[in-house]
Amino acid sequence: MSTTVPRPRQAAAPARSPGKARRHFAVVGAGMAGIVCARTLVQAGHRVTVFEKSAQAGGRTATIDSPFGSFDAGAQYFTVRAPRFAQAMDSTPGVCKRWSANSVQVLDAEGRVAAPGLPQREAHWVASPGMQSLVSAWAGPLLQAGQLITHTRVTRI
């Protein structure tokens, strides 16, 4: 790691099954998968420290602020295929909304429709105000508990 890492404060651990030892896990990367992994481990009663090289959680859902406004640098939308993912989205009401890719049309130089929108296959979702918002909301409790360490690059384990 390229920085000195302070000992994180730990939130009260949830109840574990009797006989199972509490372990301390390191998660490298605070993208969607890393944050979901960390939250699952905490819910199972373990200690977790997440290390992220960037200033905040988000990974491939990063929203970047610029002098011209903010924009999503990674994923433009996501789909929800698993019931557990839908349940996790429900834990952050108002953060995500449906987005229809089939309302997008490609125009030619004269402004005529050159290509129709995509056929309706499955719902597309976006987080608001930016794609990073969903992962940031899920990472909030980890950050507050001192379990998310940013500006830290892991170089060896």
N, C-alpha and C positions, 0 to 999 in steps of 0.2 A: 504494500500500500504506500502511497506517496504522501500521506499525511498522518499525523498522530491522531489516533481515534480515542475519544473519551469513552469511559465506561458508560453505556446507556442506562438510563433509568428504566426500570421494568414496571409495567402495569401489573395489577393483580392478576395472577394466573387463574384461568377457569379451572373447574374441577376436572381431574383426570380419573381414568379408571384405576381402581386399586391395583397396586403391584407394578404399574408402569412408571419407569423413571422419567423425570423431567430432563430433557436434553436441551442443549443450546445449539441452534443452527445458524449458519451464516448463509445468506442468500445474496448472490452477486447479480445486481441489476434490478432496477425498480420499474421495469416495464409492467405490462399487464400480467404476464405470467409470474414474474417475481413477486409482485404485490399479492396476487391471489395465493401463491404458495406460502408466503409469510403469514398471511391472515389465517389460512387453514391450519398452519402449525401452531399459531397462538391460540386458536380456538380449541386445539387438541391439548392445550396446557403446556406447551413448550416455550422456551425463551428463543427469541429470534432477533438477529441484527441483519438489516438489509444495507448493502453497500451500493451506492450509485455514483457514477463518475460525473453526472450532470448536476445542475443546481436543484433539480426537482424530479419527482417521479413522472413517468410518462412513456419512456422508451419510444417505440414506433408510433405512438399516438401524440408525439410532441406538438405543441402549439408554440409558435415562435412569434414574439412581438418585434415589430420593426417600426421605423418612422412612418411607414405607410399603412400601418394597421397590423393586426395579427393574422397569421395563416397557419394552416395545418401542414406540417412538413412531412408527415408520414401517412398513415392510413386516412383515407377519405371517408370511409364508412366501415361498419362491421355488421355481421349477421349473427343471429342468435339461433343456434341449432340445438343446444342442450338445455334441458329444463333447469339444471343447476346454474347455468349462466343467466337465464332469465330471472331466477330467484335472486342472484347476486345483483342484477340490475335493479330489481325492486327495492333493494336496500338503500338506494340513492334516488328517491323519487324526484322527478323534475329535471334530472341531469341529462337524460337521453330522450330523443324523440325520433319517430320514424322519418325516413327520408326516402323519397322516391327517385331512383335513378332513371326510371322510364319517363320522367317529365323533361329530361334533358334532350335537346335536339341539336344536331350539328347543322350549321348554316353554311351555304356557299358564299362566294364573294358578293353576290347580288342580294343576299339576305334570304334566299329560298332554302327550305328544308332539304338538306343533302342526305341526311341519315336520320331515320326515326329513333326514338328512345329505345332503351333496352326492353325486352319483353319482361313482364312481371313473373319472377320465379320465386323469390323469397323476400321477406322484408329486409330493408337496409336501415341501419340505425346510425345516428350521429350523436355525439355528446355536445352539450352547449354550455358555455359560449365557444368552446373549442374542443377538439377531440381529446385533448389531455385531461379534460375535466372529470371524466369517469375514473381514470386511474388515480388522479389527485384526490378525489373524494374517498376512494378506497384506501389510499395511503395515509389519509389524515390521522387516524388513531395511532398508526405506527410512528408517524412523525412526532405527535404529541407525547408519546411514551418514550421518545429518544431511541427508538428501534430502527429508524431510518437515518443513515449517515450519508449525506450528499458530499459532492466535491471530492470523492475518494475513488481512486482507481486501484483495483485489486490486481496485483502483478504476479502473485503466487499464493498458493494455498498449502 
